[in-house]
Amino acid sequence: MPTAHAQAGAIDMTGMGIYAGEEAVMDAARETSSTPARSKAKQAVGSFGYTPTTALRQQTVRNAAQGLQTQRPADAKVLERAFGPGKADYNQVYEGIIKGSSLRNNDAADALAAYILMNWMVVNNVQDGNAITVPVARGVRAQVAPLLAPKLTASGTAAQTGEGFKLQTAVLFAGWQAAIKGGQLPGFRQDVATNFKTQYHFDLAQFKLTGQGLVKR
C-alpha cells in the first residue's frame, strides 16, 4: 500500500465525508489521544461488510459530484470526468491502494481505516507503501470499528459510508501522485494536513503508526 496509479487530478474533497464516517474519525481522534491500546473485546467488533456494485459506485460518484457542485463546480466536473460512467473505476484504484494491507474493498470500517492511513502517509510524507503493514492496518481498523458500529445501524449506511471513503481515498491518492509528479508536494501535503485537522480536529503529524494503530509520538 499504495501500489496503484491514477490520473484523476487533484480534487478538493473537503466536506465530502459521509456524516457517520466523519463522526467516527473524530471519535477515533479523541480515543487515540487518550487510549492508544484497545481490549481484545473491542478489537473483535465484527463486519461492516456489504456488496459493492457498479450502480452503487456510480451513485457514490454522482452524490459526491452533486455535493461539490455548488461551491466547487470545477472539482465536480473533474470528479465526473475521472470516475463517472465509462471512465476509470475508483474501486480498481482503491484495490491497488490497499493491496497487501489486509484491508478489504467491501467493508466500511476497512474503508475508513484506509482513508485515515492515506491521509497519514501524505501528511507525514511516507511514500514507501511497505510502511503500512498488516498489523498497522488492522490496528487502525480496530480503533475505528467500535466507534463506527453505532452509526451504521440503518440499512444501506455501511455501503454508502464505505464507498464514500473508498472514493475519497482514491481521489486523495490521485492528487498525491499528481503533486509528486508536478513538483507541488509540499503545498499539497500542507493542504491535506490543514483540511484533515480542520474537518476532524486531529493533527496526523503528531501520531505514529504501530500495531495498536495511531499512537502519540
Solvent accessible surface area in square Angstrom, and as a share of the most:
residue,aa,sasa,rsa
1,M,14,0.06
2,P,23,0.14
3,T,77,0.45
4,A,16,0.12
5,H,140,0.63
6,A,13,0.10
7,Q,138,0.61
8,A,9,0.07
9,G,30,0.29
10,A,65,0.50
11,I,15,0.08
12,D,56,0.29
13,M,21,0.09
14,T,44,0.25
15,G,51,0.49
16,M,36,0.16
17,G,12,0.12
18,I,56,0.29
19,Y,157,0.60
20,A,16,0.12
21,G,0,0.00
22,E,33,0.15
23,E,53,0.24
24,A,0,0.00
25,V,1,0.00
26,M,48,0.22
27,D,29,0.15
28,A,6,0.05
29,A,6,0.04
30,R,142,0.52
31,E,59,0.27
32,T,3,0.02
33,S,58,0.38
34,S,86,0.55
35,T,67,0.39
36,P,57,0.36
37,A,56,0.44
38,R,26,0.10
39,S,61,0.40
40,K,177,0.75
41,A,84,0.65
42,K,101,0.43
43,Q,74,0.33
44,A,78,0.60
45,V,41,0.23
46,G,48,0.46
47,S,86,0.56
48,F,21,0.09
49,G,40,0.38
50,Y,30,0.12
51,T,106,0.62
52,P,33,0.21
53,T,62,0.36
54,T,79,0.46
55,A,71,0.55
56,L,37,0.19
57,R,37,0.14
58,Q,59,0.26
59,Q,71,0.32
60,T,14,0.08
61,V,4,0.02
62,R,97,0.35
63,N,78,0.40
64,A,8,0.06
65,A,3,0.02
66,Q,124,0.55
67,G,45,0.43
68,L,1,0.00
69,Q,88,0.39
70,T,115,0.67
71,Q,140,0.62
72,R,66,0.24
73,P,59,0.37
74,A,71,0.55
75,D,25,0.13
76,A,0,0.00
77,K,113,0.48
78,V,39,0.22
79,L,0,0.00
80,E,77,0.35
81,R,149,0.55
82,A,16,0.12
83,F,9,0.04
84,G,5,0.05
85,P,91,0.57
86,G,87,0.83
87,K,117,0.50
88,A,58,0.45
89,D,42,0.22
90,Y,3,0.01
91,N,15,0.08
92,Q,125,0.56
93,V,13,0.07
94,Y,0,0.00
95,E,77,0.35
96,G,14,0.14
97,I,0,0.00
98,I,12,0.06
99,K,140,0.59
100,G,65,0.63
101,S,0,0.00
102,S,47,0.30
103,L,12,0.06
104,R,110,0.40
105,N,35,0.18
106,N,57,0.29
107,D,1,0.01
108,A,0,0.00
109,A,0,0.00
110,D,1,0.01
111,A,1,0.00
112,L,0,0.00
113,A,0,0.00
114,A,0,0.00
115,Y,18,0.07
116,I,3,0.02
117,L,0,0.00
118,M,0,0.00
119,N,6,0.03
120,W,20,0.07
121,M,0,0.00
122,V,0,0.00
123,V,10,0.06
124,N,30,0.16
125,N,65,0.33
126,V,32,0.19
127,Q,94,0.42
128,D,80,0.42
129,G,15,0.14
130,N,123,0.63
131,A,39,0.30
132,I,6,0.03
133,T,61,0.36
134,V,52,0.30
135,P,80,0.50
136,V,14,0.08
137,A,0,0.00
138,R,152,0.55
139,G,6,0.06
140,V,1,0.00
141,R,28,0.10
142,A,11,0.09
143,Q,3,0.01
144,V,2,0.01
145,A,1,0.00
146,P,27,0.17
147,L,30,0.15
148,L,0,0.00
149,A,36,0.28
150,P,89,0.56
151,K,53,0.23
152,L,19,0.09
153,T,116,0.67
154,A,61,0.47
155,S,118,0.76
156,G,38,0.36
157,T,32,0.19
158,A,19,0.14
159,A,17,0.13
160,Q,101,0.45
161,T,1,0.00
162,G,0,0.00
163,E,0,0.00
164,G,6,0.06
165,F,0,0.00
166,K,1,0.00
167,L,1,0.01
168,Q,6,0.03
169,T,0,0.00
170,A,0,0.00
171,V,3,0.02
172,L,24,0.12
173,F,3,0.01
174,A,1,0.01
175,G,2,0.01
176,W,3,0.01
177,Q,25,0.11
178,A,37,0.28
179,A,6,0.04
180,I,61,0.31
181,K,132,0.56
182,G,52,0.50
183,G,65,0.63
184,Q,124,0.55
185,L,26,0.13
186,P,100,0.63
187,G,43,0.41
188,F,34,0.14
189,R,69,0.25
190,Q,112,0.50
191,D,85,0.44
192,V,13,0.08
193,A,24,0.19
194,T,67,0.39
195,N,55,0.28
196,F,5,0.02
197,K,105,0.45
198,T,92,0.53
199,Q,30,0.13
200,Y,1,0.01
201,H,133,0.59
202,F,10,0.04
203,D,36,0.19
204,L,3,0.02
205,A,49,0.38
206,Q,85,0.38
207,F,4,0.02
208,K,88,0.37
209,L,29,0.14
210,T,40,0.24
211,G,44,0.43
212,Q,82,0.36
213,G,0,0.00
214,L,5,0.03
215,V,18,0.10
216,K,96,0.41
217,R,156,0.57
